[in-house]
Amino acid sequence: MTERILILGATSGIARGIAHALARRGHDLLLAARDGAELERIAADLRIRHGIEAGVVVLDVLDEAQHEVLAGALAGDERPLGGVVCAVGYLGDQERAFEDPREARRILDVNFTAPVLLLNRLAAILEARGQGWIIGIASVAGDRGRQSNFVYGAAKGGFALYLQGLRNRLFRHGVQVLSVKPGFVDTAMTWGLPGLFLVADPMAVGERIVRARERGRDTIYVPWFWRGIMTLIRALPEPLFKRLSL
Ligand SMILES: NC(=O)c1ccc[n+]([C@@H]2O[C@H](COP(=O)([O-])OP(=O)(O)OC[C@H]3O[C@@H](n4cnc5c(N)ncnc54)[C@H](OP(=O)(O)O)[C@@H]3O)[C@@H](O)[C@H]2O)c1
């Protein structure tokens, strides 16, 4: 039986770009997120445009019981799991997160705790198969803490570190882990946000991510120029950096 690729956060703008890039290459897909109606619309579009099989799973990553059910179903499925994309994310509101522990917890859980717990289970399936790949979407926000989004940034920075360690573990089992650090991408997450620049098209970003996976890359910035921007930002001395309004 042919493999399937699981996309977590499949209703996200970046995940749609990745889904189309994978479907163009003939991969069958399993799309997961909370919004079942939107998942069905995306799956139908992928089937019609690319002639692939696209299934749908309604999943709230904050519900750990659902992790066990999903991983159990995939482990026992006659169609092997070929790869996993984790595009789940929640930007949240930094000011609210500073005052309201519930908002801070939601940001930490959606971007870090839940993806780690779920990917651990899914990685075990790929490790046992001795093949496959994982694409995890972190963020440039995780490269340096800034006053405007440091709870989200901490969660994404933690997730990037997790992906790095997972890559180190899975490498010897024949499983590739690609860490992706997007800059600004034109999606629901960034819609209407002030101060954005060089905003990228999610379809172009999706294609770039899939190509990097095929080339066996470990970590990429998308678009590419964010690697340079973040090298500069990381190089700024802390006594100067803490005075900036970033
Ligand atoms: N856009 C950017 O500029 C940018 C920059 C850097 C990094 N990123 C990261 O890239 C990834 C994709 O971003 P995007 O902008 O394309 O995102 P988006 O359009 O805001 O989508 C977020 C995704 O997360 C899913 N999600 C949120 N909470 C969930 C939950 N509890 N359970 C299951 N799914 C949940 C949403 O699905 P449902 O609502 O249907 O559940 C949706 O598919 C995210 O990890 C984001 O942090 C984005």
The ligand as a MOL file (V3000), in Angstrom:
LIG
                    3D

  0  0  0     0  0            999 V3000
M  V30 BEGIN CTAB
M  V30 COUNTS 48 52 0 0 0
M  V30 BEGIN ATOM
M  V30 1 N 2.3690 33.2230 9.2620 0
M  V30 2 C 3.5610 33.5650 9.6830 0
M  V30 3 O 4.0600 34.6550 9.3910 0
M  V30 4 C 4.3780 32.5980 10.5160 0
M  V30 5 C 5.6760 32.9770 10.8650 0
M  V30 6 C 6.4500 32.1210 11.6260 0
M  V30 7 C 5.9540 30.8860 11.9980 0
M  V30 8 N 4.6660 30.5400 11.6640 0 CHG=1
M  V30 9 C 4.2090 29.2200 12.1130 0
M  V30 10 O 3.8450 28.4570 10.9710 0
M  V30 11 C 2.7840 27.5600 11.3040 0
M  V30 12 C 1.6290 27.7990 10.3610 0
M  V30 13 O 1.2970 29.1630 10.4760 0
M  V30 14 P 0.1260 29.8870 9.6670 0
M  V30 15 O 0.3890 31.3470 9.7050 0
M  V30 16 O -0.0470 29.1870 8.3710 0 CHG=-1
M  V30 17 O -1.0270 29.5270 10.7050 0
M  V30 18 P -2.5710 29.8080 10.7810 0
M  V30 19 O -3.1010 30.0700 9.4010 0
M  V30 20 O -2.8470 30.7550 11.8780 0
M  V30 21 O -3.0280 28.3370 11.2510 0
M  V30 22 C -2.7640 27.7800 12.5100 0
M  V30 23 C -3.0650 26.2910 12.4290 0
M  V30 24 O -2.9730 25.7190 13.7330 0
M  V30 25 C -4.1320 24.9260 13.9330 0
M  V30 26 N -4.4540 24.8580 15.3650 0
M  V30 27 C -4.4730 25.8720 16.2610 0
M  V30 28 N -4.8480 25.4140 17.4650 0
M  V30 29 C -5.0580 24.0800 17.3200 0
M  V30 30 C -5.4750 23.0390 18.1850 0
M  V30 31 N -5.7320 23.2730 19.4960 0
M  V30 32 N -5.5810 21.7810 17.6980 0
M  V30 33 C -5.3260 21.5270 16.3970 0
M  V30 34 N -4.9320 22.4620 15.5060 0
M  V30 35 C -4.8130 23.7260 15.9750 0
M  V30 36 C -5.2310 25.6400 13.1590 0
M  V30 37 O -6.2660 24.7430 12.8130 0
M  V30 38 P -7.7910 24.8400 13.3520 0
M  V30 39 O -8.0340 26.2450 13.7870 0
M  V30 40 O -8.6290 24.3840 12.1980 0
M  V30 41 O -7.7730 23.8560 14.4620 0
M  V30 42 C -4.4660 26.0140 11.9020 0
M  V30 43 O -4.4100 24.9250 11.0180 0
M  V30 44 C 2.4270 27.8570 12.7690 0
M  V30 45 O 3.1070 26.9300 13.5850 0
M  V30 46 C 2.9760 29.2490 12.9830 0
M  V30 47 O 3.2840 29.4660 14.3540 0
M  V30 48 C 3.8760 31.3600 10.9250 0
M  V30 END ATOM
M  V30 BEGIN BOND
M  V30 1 1 1 2
M  V30 2 2 2 3
M  V30 3 1 2 4
M  V30 4 1 4 5
M  V30 5 2 4 48
M  V30 6 2 5 6
M  V30 7 1 6 7
M  V30 8 2 7 8
M  V30 9 1 8 9
M  V30 10 1 8 48
M  V30 11 1 9 10
M  V30 12 1 9 46
M  V30 13 1 10 11
M  V30 14 1 11 12
M  V30 15 1 11 44
M  V30 16 1 12 13
M  V30 17 1 13 14
M  V30 18 2 14 15
M  V30 19 1 14 16
M  V30 20 1 14 17
M  V30 21 1 17 18
M  V30 22 2 18 19
M  V30 23 1 18 20
M  V30 24 1 18 21
M  V30 25 1 21 22
M  V30 26 1 22 23
M  V30 27 1 23 24
M  V30 28 1 23 42
M  V30 29 1 24 25
M  V30 30 1 25 26
M  V30 31 1 25 36
M  V30 32 1 26 27
M  V30 33 1 26 35
M  V30 34 2 27 28
M  V30 35 1 28 29
M  V30 36 1 29 30
M  V30 37 2 29 35
M  V30 38 1 30 31
M  V30 39 2 30 32
M  V30 40 1 32 33
M  V30 41 2 33 34
M  V30 42 1 34 35
M  V30 43 1 36 37
M  V30 44 1 36 42
M  V30 45 1 37 38
M  V30 46 2 38 39
M  V30 47 1 38 40
M  V30 48 1 38 41
M  V30 49 1 42 43
M  V30 50 1 44 45
M  V30 51 1 44 46
M  V30 52 1 46 47
M  V30 END BOND
M  V30 END CTAB
M  END
